[in-house]
Amino acid sequence: MTATVVPAGDLGLRERLRPLLPVLRWVLALLGALGIFSVLLAMKGADPLSTYQGMWQSTFQRQRSLEEIVIQMTPLILGALAVAVPARAGLTNVGGEGQILIGAVAACGIYLALGDGAAPGLVLVAMILASALAGAAWAGLAAAMRLITGVNEAISTLLLNFVALDVLLFLIYQPWREDPVGQPTTKELADLDKLPVLTGTRINVGIVLALVAVVLVAYLLNRTRWGFRMSVAGGNAEAARRSGLKVWVLVLSALMIGGALAGLAGMIQFAGVEYKLRPGFGSQLGYTAFLACWLARHRPSMIVIAAFVFAALSVAGDSLQLDSGLPAASVNVLTALILIAVLGFTATRKKAGS
């Protein structure tokens, strides 16, 4: 058998280009998604180039749109972190939607209990603590079901979403309903109890809390013993158990910390965006955050970028409807194409037999 000799120059070129391969795959995946969406736009009678130009201008060249992107990405960051923390322990938290709703319910309950006479700062602090504790407790139910009865957390967290929605609907239709005749909503949050906004903008300080949470989660996962033990348990739970690690503690803490982050997202959506509970509260924030976390490969730093992308696509949907005459939901098709392309064609493939 004759051995194939690779010239040294070619080998050096391959090594230099290797770090660029992931970037190249990302670019090709995004271009492929945009290409398919362009075909769909043309089939609908819209000019793809004009449509993309209008989306860019209306999304990134207007201050109000940029502010809206930051506002929308704030709860997405926290909701995605709620998925990333359990993922380090090998757990799948699909319950961000319910944990966000329960966090908002807890925040609203604190506001209604304390009333308008309490100090505004006290109300905000109480809402933050209550929402985080409520989200943690809600995720703790799924952790308990996994540890005691062996129910997979992906199933339990998903089903708990519907229970959380029923809890919210019961409250706004019955005991917390402000107007028995009008729309089923709670009392609107008083101005003094709303999250403060950054000077000269509509952006609430929730974005600061979200970015601080990103730094803290990254530190906990990558720089602490707890994070290391989480990764060990996530890689092989049985080996971790035989090594003396308390896997049940890691499972419980991972899901509850994730739930606390999602609950905080619910409080920010309540006190910084919507100011009252209503039937459509949150508009699928938890599910979108779940996708954002997967797009970021569960990495806290990349979650900020993924949340920005999803928020920008949401704002761009208005341009599709107003400027191109297409349904705003058309942007969901583009979002799906981007997810399929990126997740399908940028994953690191294992060599056969490895």
Salt bridges, closest charged atoms under 4 A:
GLU15 OE2 - ARG18 NH2 3.53
GLU67 OE1 - ARG202 NE 3.42
GLU68 OE1 - ARG202 NH2 3.38
ASP116 OD2 - LYS187 NZ 2.96
GLU153 OE1 - ARG146 NH1 2.48
GLU188 OE2 - LYS194 NZ 3.42
ASP191 OD1 - LYS194 NZ 2.98
GLU238 OE1 - ARG241 NH1 2.88
GLU238 OE2 - ARG242 NE 3.14
GLU274 OE1 - ARG278 NE 2.84
